[in-house]
Amino acid sequence: MEHSPALLRFGRLAAFLIAVVLLASAARAQTGAELMVKPWPDKGEISDGSADAWIFNAGHTRQSDQSFQLSDYESVGRFRVLPGNEISPRIGYDFLLLENRTPNSRIPKQLSDDSVAFGTGVAKWGDGWVAGVTLGIGYAGSDAFAVGRGWYGKADIIIAKEISDTDAIGLVLDYDGNRAYLPDTPLPGFGYSHRFDPKLSVVVGAPFSSVDWKPIDQVDITASYQLFADFKASIAYEVLPHIFTYGSYGFVRDAFEVDGLEHNRRLLFHQQRAEVGIRYVPIENFTAKVGIGYGWEGSYRSGWDFDRTKLVQDVSDGALLHVGLEWKF
């Protein structure tokens, strides 16, 4: 299938525009602006996704000294209608489930944040400008789909232009009814991307900046910063063909609607995590990984967002086991 220069230009912009998405949790991100702009490495690819489980050892709540154990299950995926068409209509999903094993009545046994979204390209004009939109709906709360306030909407408008083969600029207007910071507030963002060479590229912008660096063939280093929200970094080394060791660090921030809180407040979860592990890539389109690590500063708080919060319960630090899969076809 032949594609116009404008469509191909949008595809090249995709690798950059993912960096200006205004989401609070970059690890789970398939139902916002990234649904349209995240690149498809293989032009014939129809779908990709991942599934992860973090299982923590048994601990306790600090205030009440009651038993507590957390399991965190997450999956994201996306599908497109027309493989090879970079602005093809597509559908994405995000799934999160926190299981809290505790007798503490202030912490719900299950908390979920699930969303689906549709995205498509809508316009091209002038000297290489392109635009796309996404629309989505989600639920974040306890008692799956039973808390009416837990339903929320999502929408994005994305505009971008490729300046040269190594430089691009982008603008995005993001609405996310369950954002960890300033939910229900449309937020603008911008970014400038520069690729120094095939092994080093940077994005500078607000609220997102990032670095991707491959100092030698066997090593990959990535880091990203989300203003007022998240920092994530990882390093991977290929020790044997198809086998990589890795280390990573990141924040986790999520928000849920639950009954029993004060008006205009949500239950907010925060934790820091670090891990080391092994990734196995038996074929190009499939990755399995297993890691061990540690989670600390875990807490449940109440508040509209993370700007002003009131402590509900701190949970003890502890070891974790992480098992994950990634796929594309």
Solvent accessible surface area in square Angstrom, and as a share of the most:
residue,aa,sasa,rsa
1,M,177,0.79
2,E,170,0.76
3,H,44,0.20
4,S,44,0.28
5,P,97,0.61
6,A,14,0.11
7,L,30,0.15
8,L,71,0.35
9,R,57,0.21
10,F,3,0.01
11,G,15,0.15
12,R,131,0.48
13,L,1,0.01
14,A,3,0.02
15,A,68,0.53
16,F,11,0.04
17,L,0,0.00
18,I,56,0.28
19,A,5,0.04
20,V,3,0.01
21,V,10,0.06
22,L,5,0.03
23,L,13,0.06
24,A,14,0.11
25,S,23,0.15
26,A,45,0.35
27,A,64,0.50
28,R,24,0.09
29,A,17,0.13
30,Q,5,0.02
31,T,1,0.01
32,G,0,0.00
33,A,2,0.02
34,E,0,0.00
35,L,0,0.00
36,M,2,0.01
37,V,1,0.00
38,K,70,0.30
39,P,44,0.28
40,W,9,0.03
41,P,106,0.67
42,D,81,0.42
43,K,130,0.55
44,G,51,0.49
45,E,6,0.03
46,I,79,0.40
47,S,1,0.01
48,D,18,0.09
49,G,9,0.08
50,S,22,0.14
51,A,35,0.27
52,D,22,0.11
53,A,24,0.19
54,W,32,0.11
55,I,61,0.31
56,F,13,0.05
57,N,82,0.42
58,A,78,0.61
59,G,23,0.22
60,H,71,0.32
61,T,0,0.00
62,R,117,0.43
63,Q,97,0.43
64,S,48,0.31
65,D,109,0.56
66,Q,62,0.27
67,S,72,0.46
68,F,12,0.05
69,Q,47,0.21
70,L,4,0.02
71,S,0,0.00
72,D,0,0.00
73,Y,66,0.25
74,E,18,0.08
75,S,21,0.14
76,V,15,0.08
77,G,1,0.01
78,R,1,0.00
79,F,93,0.39
80,R,8,0.03
81,V,100,0.57
82,L,75,0.37
83,P,57,0.36
84,G,14,0.14
85,N,21,0.11
86,E,24,0.11
87,I,40,0.20
88,S,0,0.00
89,P,43,0.27
90,R,2,0.01
91,I,93,0.47
92,G,0,0.00
93,Y,60,0.23
94,D,9,0.05
95,F,76,0.32
96,L,0,0.00
97,L,34,0.17
98,L,0,0.00
99,E,39,0.17
100,N,3,0.01
101,R,114,0.42
102,T,7,0.04
103,P,81,0.51
104,N,5,0.03
105,S,110,0.71
106,R,132,0.48
107,I,2,0.01
108,P,31,0.19
109,K,116,0.49
110,Q,87,0.39
111,L,0,0.00
112,S,9,0.06
113,D,14,0.07
114,D,28,0.14
115,S,8,0.05
116,V,78,0.45
117,A,5,0.04
118,F,96,0.40
119,G,1,0.01
120,T,29,0.17
121,G,18,0.17
122,V,81,0.47
123,A,52,0.40
124,K,113,0.48
125,W,118,0.41
126,G,72,0.69
127,D,114,0.59
128,G,9,0.09
129,W,67,0.24
130,V,6,0.03
131,A,9,0.07
132,G,0,0.00
133,V,41,0.24
134,T,2,0.01
135,L,115,0.57
136,G,17,0.16
137,I,94,0.47
138,G,3,0.02
139,Y,0,0.00
140,A,1,0.00
141,G,1,0.01
142,S,7,0.05
143,D,95,0.49
144,A,64,0.50
145,F,111,0.46
146,A,75,0.58
147,V,6,0.04
148,G,61,0.59
149,R,133,0.49
150,G,2,0.02
151,W,121,0.43
152,Y,28,0.11
153,G,29,0.28
154,K,17,0.07
155,A,31,0.24
156,D,3,0.01
157,I,87,0.44
158,I,2,0.01
159,I,53,0.27
160,A,1,0.00
161,K,38,0.16
162,E,30,0.14
163,I,94,0.48
164,S,50,0.32
165,D,114,0.59
166,T,51,0.29
167,D,22,0.11
168,A,8,0.06
169,I,61,0.31
170,G,2,0.02
171,L,94,0.47
172,V,7,0.04
173,L,80,0.40
174,D,2,0.01
175,Y,69,0.26
176,D,10,0.05
177,G,12,0.12
178,N,17,0.09
179,R,12,0.04
180,A,3,0.02
181,Y,48,0.18
182,L,89,0.44
183,P,3,0.02
184,D,75,0.39
185,T,51,0.30
186,P,75,0.47
187,L,43,0.21
188,P,102,0.64
189,G,7,0.07
190,F,107,0.44
191,G,3,0.03
192,Y,93,0.35
193,S,16,0.11
194,H,49,0.22
195,R,103,0.38
196,F,119,0.50
197,D,65,0.34
198,P,131,0.82
199,K,89,0.38
200,L,49,0.25
201,S,36,0.23
202,V,32,0.19
203,V,14,0.08
204,V,96,0.55
205,G,17,0.17
206,A,37,0.29
207,P,20,0.13
208,F,22,0.09
209,S,36,0.23
210,S,17,0.11
211,V,63,0.36
212,D,66,0.34
213,W,114,0.40
214,K,62,0.26
215,P,47,0.30
216,I,89,0.45
217,D,93,0.48
218,Q,76,0.34
219,V,18,0.10
220,D,57,0.30
221,I,49,0.25
222,T,54,0.32
223,A,32,0.25
224,S,23,0.15
225,Y,99,0.38
226,Q,12,0.05
227,L,72,0.36
228,F,146,0.61
229,A,10,0.07
230,D,6,0.03
231,F,75,0.31
232,K,46,0.19
233,A,33,0.25
234,S,30,0.19
235,I,87,0.44
236,A,6,0.05
237,Y,96,0.36
238,E,57,0.25
239,V,66,0.38
240,L,107,0.53
241,P,100,0.63
242,H,99,0.44
243,I,51,0.26
244,F,44,0.18
245,T,53,0.31
246,Y,14,0.05
247,G,16,0.15
248,S,36,0.23
249,Y,65,0.25
250,G,12,0.11
251,F,46,0.19
252,V,25,0.14
253,R,37,0.14
254,D,7,0.04
255,A,2,0.01
256,F,0,0.00
257,E,22,0.10
258,V,8,0.04
259,D,103,0.53
260,G,83,0.80
261,L,49,0.24
262,E,103,0.46
263,H,176,0.79
264,N,87,0.45
265,R,69,0.25
266,R,4,0.01
267,L,1,0.01
268,L,0,0.00
269,F,0,0.00
270,H,29,0.13
271,Q,7,0.03
272,Q,24,0.11
273,R,17,0.06
274,A,33,0.26
275,E,16,0.07
276,V,90,0.51
277,G,15,0.15
278,I,84,0.43
279,R,65,0.24
280,Y,104,0.40
281,V,32,0.19
282,P,48,0.30
283,I,112,0.57
284,E,146,0.66
285,N,66,0.34
286,F,68,0.28
287,T,21,0.12
288,A,29,0.22
289,K,33,0.14
290,V,73,0.42
291,G,2,0.02
292,I,111,0.56
293,G,19,0.18
294,Y,104,0.40
295,G,0,0.00
296,W,68,0.24
297,E,99,0.44
298,G,3,0.03
299,S,7,0.05
300,Y,0,0.00
301,R,70,0.25
302,S,6,0.04
303,G,0,0.00
304,W,88,0.31
305,D,10,0.05
306,F,31,0.13
307,D,107,0.56
308,R,200,0.73
309,T,44,0.25
310,K,112,0.48
311,L,58,0.29
312,V,6,0.04
313,Q,9,0.04
314,D,36,0.19
315,V,3,0.02
316,S,22,0.14
317,D,57,0.30
318,G,10,0.09
319,A,51,0.39
320,L,8,0.04
321,L,79,0.39
322,H,10,0.04
323,V,73,0.42
324,G,3,0.03
325,L,74,0.37
326,E,70,0.31
327,W,76,0.27
328,K,54,0.23
329,F,129,0.54
